[in-house]
Amino acid sequence: MTQAIDFQQIKQFQTQFHAQSEYQTVAQAVQNNGIHQTSQDPQAQVALNPVFSVEIPTGAVGNQKHSGRCWLFSALTTLRTQFAQKYQVKDFELSQSYSFFYDRLEKANWFYQEVVATAQAALTDRRVHLLLTQATGDGGQWKFAINLIQKYGVVPKSVMPETKSSEDTTEFNQVLNHKLRQDAQQLRQLVQDQATSDQIQTWIEQRLAEVYRICVYSFGQPPREFSWSQRNDQEKLLQETAITPQDFYAQYFSLPLADYYQILNIPQKGKPLGRTYRAEGDGNVVGASLDKGLNLPIQRLKQLTIKQLQAGDPVWFGNDVLAQSQRQQGLLAGNLYDYGQLFDLDLKLTKGERFDVQEADISHAMVFTGVDLNDQGEPLRWKVENSWGAKIGSKGYFVMDDAWFDDYVYEVIINKQHLSATEEAEFQQEPIVLPAWDVL
């Protein structure tokens, strides 16, 4: 039975509100300063003193600007950190635009293959609806970056720098998504008209050539080979006269990317610990290995992250950076804003409950580059390298308290050498395939 709000109820609401002695003071504070500033704990910044007992030497942070390439920036950061240490080039940076070019081309092909796979389903089918709603976008995962690096290699940023369209992908996404949805309509009809596999593939190749043209106009032509020279911090010259991106990666980078596993903390009742999961239809490179993650307790994620940092290896992690964060100061604290106290409400939800009701969101990727441990080896706070430029946080670095790790860190990428034998065996299980619309 539905019931509309009536004016008698409004009158009762007003009476109850004015019965609170502090209502006017609180209302004025919120109206003048906003919810965040009014509810912020002033002690949070004191507790997040940026001093760490374990810290990896790093250089200047990247800046993804107005784009959703955090996953790619963070993955390339892990590579460039190793390069910087090995070749003593502190502020070396890899081209995000180069990898992003091929990500968008590959995602277009992935989209066409998904359209073919679902062509017989109705437009109202949930998977079809999600496919067409999302079409393609900037976002991605660690595995997406690895697929691109292993197939296309990498190049220095000086070889393929940023463009207006890579730094602000809004217009590019509008054009490409419009094209892909138009193509989807035609491709669905082609499949329904029982075109042969060869005819469908020829049609897709023609459309991919058009996508390639859009990418070149927007991001520039990716090099098939390039020349490069740079002096390191000791003025030693590093130089290549004609090298392919694949050979550059093979020659200068030794990180065993296939040995890095996605470790999840998704504490929902329907997702048992010790099992692996992947999302249906989730990927970017057709033919590459699919992403999957092992679900473990949050304390285990911390232990593994500490082990990897102590080994001098940064840790890529997926999180919800928009929750309990102060962007400009670079603060991530589990109780930074006390909304419940401000509004006199009980607003508590467990991490699993937040996933259940669609509040938890893996919205961002960053890199752990340090941790401060107490005498018992327990983490107090974490150093985080972001990709929002040097003007945000402390020269681009954030400080996270341990409570924020508990609540808003959802996945870490860990070298398998740090896993137990049991965890390694658990990771090798066939993953449980979740529906495409699952939060994972």
C-alpha positions as CSV (number, residue, x, y, z in Angstrom):
1,M,0.0,0.0,0.0
2,T,1.4,3.4,-1.0
3,Q,0.9,6.5,0.9
4,A,1.7,10.1,0.0
5,I,3.2,12.6,2.4
6,D,0.5,14.8,3.8
7,F,0.7,18.2,5.4
8,Q,-0.1,16.9,8.8
9,Q,3.1,14.8,8.6
10,I,5.0,17.9,7.5
11,K,3.8,19.8,10.5
12,Q,4.9,16.9,12.8
13,F,8.3,16.9,11.1
14,Q,8.6,20.6,11.8
15,T,7.6,20.3,15.4
16,Q,10.1,17.5,16.0
17,F,12.9,19.4,14.3
18,H,12.3,22.6,16.3
19,A,12.2,20.6,19.5
20,Q,16.0,20.1,19.2
21,S,17.7,22.8,21.2
22,E,20.8,22.9,18.9
23,Y,18.9,22.9,15.6
24,Q,19.6,26.5,14.7
25,T,23.3,26.3,15.4
26,V,23.8,23.0,13.5
27,A,21.7,24.2,10.6
28,Q,23.7,27.4,10.3
29,A,27.0,25.6,10.4
30,V,26.0,23.1,7.7
31,Q,24.5,25.8,5.5
32,N,27.5,28.1,5.8
33,N,30.3,25.5,5.6
34,G,28.8,22.4,4.0
35,I,28.5,18.8,5.4
36,H,32.1,17.8,5.0
37,Q,33.7,20.7,6.7
38,T,31.2,20.8,9.5
39,S,31.5,17.0,10.3
40,Q,35.3,16.7,9.8
41,D,37.3,15.4,12.7
42,P,40.1,18.0,13.4
43,Q,42.3,15.3,14.9
44,A,42.4,13.3,11.6
45,Q,45.1,15.4,10.1
46,V,47.2,15.1,13.3
47,A,47.0,11.3,13.2
48,L,48.0,11.2,9.5
49,N,51.5,12.5,10.0
50,P,53.4,11.6,6.8
51,V,56.2,9.7,8.4
52,F,56.7,6.0,7.5
53,S,59.0,3.3,8.7
54,V,58.9,1.4,5.4
55,E,59.1,3.7,2.3
56,I,60.0,3.0,-1.3
57,P,62.0,5.8,-3.1
58,T,59.7,7.3,-5.8
59,G,59.7,10.3,-8.1
60,A,57.2,12.9,-9.2
61,V,53.6,11.7,-9.5
62,G,51.7,11.5,-12.7
63,N,48.5,13.5,-13.5
64,Q,45.6,11.7,-15.3
65,K,43.8,15.1,-15.4
66,H,40.1,14.8,-16.6
67,S,40.2,11.2,-17.5
68,G,39.5,7.8,-15.9
69,R,42.9,6.3,-16.5
70,C,43.9,5.8,-12.8
71,W,44.3,2.0,-13.3
72,L,46.7,2.6,-16.2
73,F,48.7,5.4,-14.5
74,S,49.0,3.2,-11.3
75,A,50.1,0.1,-13.3
76,L,52.7,2.1,-15.2
77,T,53.9,3.6,-12.0
78,T,54.9,0.2,-10.7
79,L,56.9,-0.3,-13.8
80,R,58.6,3.1,-13.8
81,T,59.5,2.7,-10.1
82,Q,61.5,-0.4,-10.9
83,F,63.0,1.3,-13.9
84,A,63.9,4.4,-11.8
85,Q,65.7,2.2,-9.2
86,K,67.5,0.1,-11.7
87,Y,68.7,2.9,-14.1
88,Q,68.7,5.7,-11.5
89,V,66.3,8.0,-13.3
90,K,64.1,9.4,-10.5
91,D,61.4,11.1,-12.5
92,F,61.2,8.9,-15.5
93,E,57.6,8.4,-16.8
94,L,56.1,6.0,-19.3
95,S,53.6,7.1,-21.9
96,Q,50.1,6.6,-20.6
97,S,48.7,7.9,-24.0
98,Y,50.4,5.1,-25.9
99,S,48.9,2.3,-23.8
100,F,45.6,4.2,-23.7
101,F,45.4,4.3,-27.5
102,Y,45.5,0.6,-27.7
103,D,43.2,0.1,-24.8
104,R,40.5,2.0,-26.6
105,L,41.1,0.2,-29.8
106,E,41.0,-3.2,-28.0
107,K,37.9,-2.3,-26.0
108,A,36.1,-1.5,-29.2
109,N,36.9,-5.0,-30.5
110,W,35.9,-6.4,-27.2
111,F,32.6,-4.5,-27.5
112,Y,31.9,-5.9,-31.0
113,Q,32.5,-9.4,-29.8
114,E,30.1,-9.0,-26.9
115,V,27.5,-7.6,-29.3
116,V,27.8,-10.7,-31.4
117,A,27.6,-13.0,-28.4
118,T,24.4,-11.3,-27.2
119,A,22.8,-10.5,-30.6
120,Q,20.0,-12.9,-30.2
121,A,18.9,-11.6,-26.8
122,A,16.3,-8.8,-26.6
123,L,17.4,-5.2,-26.1
124,T,15.7,-5.4,-22.7
125,D,18.0,-8.3,-21.6
126,R,20.0,-7.1,-18.6
127,R,23.3,-8.0,-20.0
128,V,22.5,-6.3,-23.4
129,H,21.2,-3.2,-21.6
130,L,24.4,-3.0,-19.5
131,L,26.6,-3.5,-22.6
132,L,24.9,-0.7,-24.5
133,T,24.7,1.6,-21.5
134,Q,28.4,1.4,-20.8
135,A,29.6,0.8,-24.4
136,T,33.2,1.8,-23.7
137,G,35.0,4.0,-21.3
138,D,38.3,5.0,-19.7
139,G,38.0,2.6,-16.7
140,G,39.9,-0.6,-16.2
141,Q,41.7,-3.0,-14.0
142,W,45.3,-4.1,-13.3
143,K,44.8,-7.0,-15.7
144,F,43.7,-4.6,-18.5
145,A,47.1,-2.8,-18.2
146,I,49.0,-6.1,-18.1
147,N,47.2,-7.3,-21.3
148,L,48.2,-4.1,-23.1
149,I,51.8,-4.1,-21.9
150,Q,52.4,-7.7,-22.8
151,K,50.9,-7.2,-26.3
152,Y,52.1,-3.8,-27.2
153,G,55.1,-3.0,-24.9
154,V,55.6,0.5,-23.6
155,V,57.3,3.7,-24.6
156,P,58.7,6.7,-22.7
157,K,56.3,9.6,-22.3
158,S,58.6,11.8,-24.4
159,V,58.0,9.5,-27.4
160,M,54.2,9.8,-27.2
161,P,53.1,12.7,-24.9
162,E,49.7,13.6,-23.7
163,T,47.2,15.4,-26.0
164,K,44.1,17.5,-25.3
165,S,41.9,14.5,-25.9
166,S,43.9,12.1,-23.6
167,E,44.0,14.6,-20.8
168,D,40.2,15.3,-21.1
169,T,38.5,12.3,-22.6
170,T,34.9,13.7,-22.4
171,E,34.5,14.6,-26.1
172,F,36.4,11.4,-27.3
173,N,34.1,9.2,-25.2
174,Q,31.0,11.0,-26.5
175,V,32.0,10.4,-30.1
176,L,33.2,6.8,-29.7
177,N,30.3,5.7,-27.6
178,H,27.9,7.1,-30.2
179,K,29.7,5.3,-33.0
180,L,29.8,2.0,-31.1
181,R,26.1,2.1,-30.3
182,Q,25.3,2.8,-33.9
183,D,27.5,-0.1,-34.9
184,A,25.9,-2.3,-32.3
185,Q,22.5,-1.8,-33.9
186,Q,23.8,-2.8,-37.4
187,L,25.9,-5.7,-36.0
188,R,23.0,-7.2,-34.1
189,Q,20.9,-7.1,-37.3
190,L,23.8,-8.7,-39.3
191,V,23.9,-11.6,-36.8
192,Q,20.1,-12.0,-36.7
193,D,20.1,-12.1,-40.5
194,Q,22.5,-15.1,-40.3
195,A,25.5,-13.6,-41.8
196,T,28.5,-15.9,-42.0
197,S,31.4,-15.7,-39.5
198,D,33.7,-14.4,-42.3
199,Q,31.1,-11.7,-43.2
200,I,30.8,-10.6,-39.6
201,Q,34.6,-10.5,-39.1
202,T,35.1,-8.4,-42.2
203,W,32.4,-6.0,-41.1
204,I,34.1,-5.7,-37.6
205,E,37.5,-5.1,-39.2
206,Q,36.1,-2.2,-41.3
207,R,34.6,-0.6,-38.2
208,L,37.9,-1.1,-36.2
209,A,39.7,0.8,-39.0
210,E,37.3,3.7,-38.3
211,V,37.9,3.5,-34.6
212,Y,41.6,3.5,-35.2
213,R,41.2,6.7,-37.2
214,I,39.3,8.3,-34.3
215,C,42.1,7.3,-31.9
216,V,44.9,8.6,-34.1
217,Y,43.2,12.0,-34.5
218,S,42.6,12.1,-30.7
219,F,45.8,10.7,-29.3
220,G,48.4,10.6,-32.1
221,Q,50.0,7.8,-34.1
222,P,51.6,5.2,-31.8
223,P,55.1,4.4,-33.0
224,R,56.0,1.0,-34.4
225,E,59.6,1.9,-33.5
226,F,61.3,4.9,-32.0
227,S,64.5,6.6,-31.0
228,W,65.1,7.8,-27.4
229,S,67.8,9.3,-25.3
230,Q,67.8,10.4,-21.7
231,R,70.5,11.1,-19.1
232,N,70.0,9.5,-15.7
233,D,70.6,11.2,-12.3
234,Q,74.4,10.5,-12.6
235,E,74.4,12.0,-16.2
236,K,74.9,8.7,-17.8
237,L,73.3,8.6,-21.2
238,L,70.6,6.0,-21.9
239,Q,70.0,5.8,-25.6
240,E,68.2,3.8,-28.3
241,T,68.3,4.7,-32.0
242,A,65.6,2.3,-33.4
243,I,63.7,0.1,-31.0
244,T,60.1,-1.3,-31.0
245,P,57.9,-0.7,-27.9
246,Q,57.8,-4.5,-27.3
247,D,61.7,-4.7,-27.4
248,F,61.9,-1.6,-25.2
249,Y,59.8,-3.3,-22.6
250,A,61.6,-6.6,-22.9
251,Q,65.0,-4.9,-22.6
252,Y,64.4,-2.4,-19.8
253,F,61.8,-4.0,-17.6
254,S,62.1,-7.3,-15.8
255,L,59.0,-7.2,-13.6
256,P,57.3,-10.7,-13.9
257,L,53.8,-9.3,-14.6
258,A,52.3,-12.8,-14.8
259,D,53.3,-13.5,-11.2
260,Y,51.1,-10.7,-9.8
261,Y,47.7,-11.8,-8.6
262,Q,44.6,-9.9,-7.8
263,I,43.7,-10.4,-4.1
264,L,40.2,-9.2,-3.1
265,N,38.4,-8.3,0.0
266,I,34.7,-8.5,-0.8
267,P,33.0,-9.6,2.5
268,Q,29.6,-10.4,1.1
269,K,27.7,-13.5,2.3
270,G,27.4,-14.8,-1.2
271,K,31.1,-14.6,-1.9
272,P,33.0,-17.1,0.4
273,L,36.6,-16.4,1.3
274,G,39.2,-18.7,-0.3
275,R,37.5,-18.7,-3.7
276,T,38.3,-16.9,-7.0
277,Y,35.9,-14.7,-8.9
278,R,35.6,-12.9,-12.2
279,A,32.8,-10.8,-13.8
280,E,31.1,-12.1,-16.9
281,G,32.1,-10.1,-20.0
282,D,34.8,-8.1,-18.2
283,G,38.0,-7.6,-20.3
284,N,39.7,-5.4,-22.8
285,V,41.9,-7.6,-25.1
286,V,40.3,-10.4,-27.0
287,G,42.4,-13.6,-26.6
288,A,44.2,-12.4,-23.5
289,S,43.9,-14.2,-20.2
290,L,40.9,-13.1,-18.2
291,D,41.0,-11.3,-14.9
292,K,40.2,-13.1,-11.7
293,G,40.7,-12.4,-8.0
294,L,41.1,-14.4,-4.8
295,N,38.8,-13.3,-1.9
296,L,40.7,-13.1,1.4
297,P,40.2,-11.5,4.8
298,I,41.2,-7.8,5.0
299,Q,44.0,-8.6,7.6
300,R,45.6,-10.9,5.0
301,L,45.5,-8.1,2.4
302,K,47.4,-5.9,4.9
303,Q,50.0,-8.6,5.7
304,L,50.6,-9.2,2.0
305,T,50.9,-5.5,1.2
306,I,53.4,-5.0,4.0
307,K,55.5,-8.0,2.8
308,Q,55.6,-6.6,-0.7
309,L,56.5,-3.1,0.4
310,Q,59.3,-4.5,2.6
311,A,60.6,-6.2,-0.5
312,G,60.9,-2.8,-2.2
313,D,57.9,-3.4,-4.5
314,P,55.0,-0.9,-4.7
315,V,51.5,-2.3,-4.5
316,W,48.7,-1.4,-6.9
317,F,45.3,-1.3,-5.2
318,G,41.6,-0.7,-6.0
319,N,39.6,1.5,-3.7
320,D,36.8,4.0,-3.2
321,V,38.7,7.2,-3.0
322,L,35.6,9.3,-2.8
323,A,34.6,7.9,0.6
324,Q,36.0,9.6,3.8
325,S,38.6,11.6,1.9
326,Q,39.9,15.1,1.9
327,R,41.2,15.6,-1.7
328,Q,43.2,18.8,-1.4
329,Q,45.1,17.8,1.7
330,G,45.4,14.1,0.6
331,L,43.8,12.6,3.7
332,L,42.1,9.2,3.8
333,A,40.7,8.4,7.3
334,G,38.1,5.9,8.2
335,N,36.2,8.4,10.4
336,L,37.2,11.7,8.7
337,Y,33.6,12.8,8.6
338,D,31.2,11.9,11.3
339,Y,27.9,12.2,9.4
340,G,26.0,10.3,12.1
341,Q,26.9,12.6,14.9
342,L,26.2,15.7,12.8
343,F,22.7,14.6,11.8
344,D,22.0,12.5,15.0
345,L,21.6,9.3,13.0
346,D,22.9,5.8,13.1
347,L,24.4,5.5,9.6
348,K,26.6,2.4,10.2
349,L,26.9,-0.2,7.5
350,T,29.4,-3.1,7.4
351,K,31.7,-3.4,4.3
352,G,29.7,-6.3,3.1
353,E,26.4,-4.5,3.6
354,R,27.7,-1.6,1.6
355,F,28.3,-4.0,-1.3
356,D,24.9,-5.5,-0.9
357,V,23.1,-2.2,-1.2
358,Q,25.3,-0.9,-4.0
359,E,27.1,1.8,-2.0
360,A,30.6,0.2,-2.1
361,D,32.3,1.2,-5.4
362,I,35.7,0.3,-6.7
363,S,36.1,3.8,-8.1
364,H,39.8,4.4,-8.2
365,A,43.3,2.8,-8.3
366,M,46.4,4.1,-6.6
367,V,49.7,2.7,-5.4
368,F,51.0,1.9,-1.9
369,T,54.6,3.1,-1.6
370,G,55.1,3.1,2.2
371,V,53.7,2.1,5.5
372,D,54.4,3.1,9.1
373,L,54.5,0.1,11.5
374,N,54.4,0.0,15.3
375,D,56.7,-2.1,17.5
376,Q,54.5,-5.1,17.0
377,G,54.7,-4.8,13.2
378,E,51.1,-3.6,12.9
379,P,50.2,-0.8,10.4
380,L,49.4,2.7,11.7
381,R,49.2,4.6,8.4
382,W,50.0,4.1,4.7
383,K,51.7,6.2,2.1
384,V,49.8,6.4,-1.2
385,E,50.9,7.6,-4.6
386,N,48.0,9.1,-6.5
387,S,47.8,10.2,-10.1
388,W,46.1,13.6,-9.7
389,G,49.2,15.7,-10.0
390,A,51.6,17.4,-7.5
391,K,49.2,20.1,-6.4
392,I,46.9,17.5,-4.7
393,G,47.9,16.1,-1.3
394,S,51.6,16.3,-0.4
395,K,53.2,16.7,-3.8
396,G,50.7,14.2,-5.1
397,Y,51.0,11.7,-2.2
398,F,48.2,10.8,0.2
399,V,48.3,9.5,3.7
400,M,45.8,6.7,4.7
401,D,45.0,5.5,8.2
402,D,44.5,1.8,8.9
403,A,40.7,2.2,9.4
404,W,40.4,3.5,5.8
405,F,42.2,0.4,4.6
406,D,39.7,-1.8,6.4
407,D,36.7,-0.1,4.9
408,Y,37.6,1.2,1.5
409,V,40.5,-1.0,0.1
410,Y,38.9,-3.7,-2.0
411,E,41.8,-5.3,-3.9
412,V,45.6,-5.4,-3.9
413,I,48.0,-6.8,-6.6
414,I,50.5,-9.1,-5.0
415,N,53.5,-11.0,-6.3
416,K,52.7,-14.7,-5.8
417,Q,56.0,-15.3,-4.0
418,H,54.3,-13.7,-0.9
419,L,51.3,-16.0,-0.9
420,S,51.1,-19.2,1.2
421,A,51.0,-22.6,-0.6
422,T,47.3,-22.8,0.3
423,E,46.6,-19.4,-1.2
424,E,48.5,-20.2,-4.3
425,A,46.4,-23.4,-4.7
426,E,43.2,-21.4,-4.0
427,F,44.1,-18.9,-6.7
428,Q,44.5,-21.7,-9.3
429,Q,40.8,-22.7,-8.9
430,E,38.4,-22.0,-11.7
431,P,36.8,-18.7,-10.8
432,I,33.1,-18.3,-10.0
433,V,31.7,-16.2,-12.8
434,L,29.6,-13.3,-11.5
435,P,27.0,-11.6,-13.6
436,A,28.2,-8.6,-15.6
437,W,26.3,-6.2,-13.3
438,D,28.0,-7.4,-10.1
439,V,29.9,-4.6,-8.3
440,L,33.1,-6.5,-8.8
